Amino acid sequence: VLLTLPVVDALKSRYPDAKIDMLVQQRVYELIYDYPGLNKVHAIDKVTAGKVKAFCKANEYDLAIAVYPTFEVALGLSLGGVKYRLGTGYRWYSFLFNMPHYQHRKEAIKHESDYNLDLLNELNVVYDKRLGVVLRVKNEHILSAIDKLKVMGFNENEPFVVIHIPSLGSAKVWSNSNFKQLIETILANVNNCYQVVLTGTTSEEEQVKRITEQLPVNNRIFEVFDLNLKELAALLSKAKLFLGNSTGPIHIAAAVGTFVVGLYSPVKVESPLRWGPLTDKKKIFVPDEDDNSRDVMNDIEPIEVYNFINNHM
């Protein structure tokens, strides 16, 4: 969703008077409902052709751009009476788009945001500004996020890093044992003055706790699982550094201006070339080769990551 926002910026730049709405799944609505350039963000709990159809009929759109062009979306847009429907031209249901766009993303030769912007070629919209996403953070969300940590003994005046361990499984990830070794190394260095905040959702709490329960008792590790997305963005904006796999939070951290350390897969379609954070403030670790016979992500050594973090801090 975040890597789709440059499409909004490009359209608004070309058509400043246009009303641009965005349809997203409920779980990400909160993150972008107030994004500049958007007239309104609509949330949907489950994408079905019927729901998309009803949504389009109710709002009488002139144009729809299917950035994530599933069959349900394509059929819903057509049945919903949208006059111009822009989407991929390479799927069996592409006849439902009357403005087909012919481009394969599986080659992964450019960033996902560039692929998204390429859709606008069919509208003769050219966007030559530097790619990036900026999320605004409100003080109220910073305060609420910090308050949830302070009850655990977190010191808001001391520097901290955020480590996000969980992943939804869209790419190869660093193992739990590697994260455990990294955190152990951080704790072993008594000269470190920074705190470590581990983030995740309530459904990911068990995975994180399986790691932290093996760590020595300490007052420098804090776990938080009940942040909403606005609070997560706010917390990340105050962190000295974010570390995580190729998951949504790394893009949130980049969008609020925090330095990010990414642990990325060497698989072409999962690579940082396509899915890396849109920022210059980053360090990306990628194994040298892809080898399905072993876990190549273990080629990224915890001590190597620790040394970078320690030097950056």
Disulfide bonds with the S-S distance in Angstrom:
none
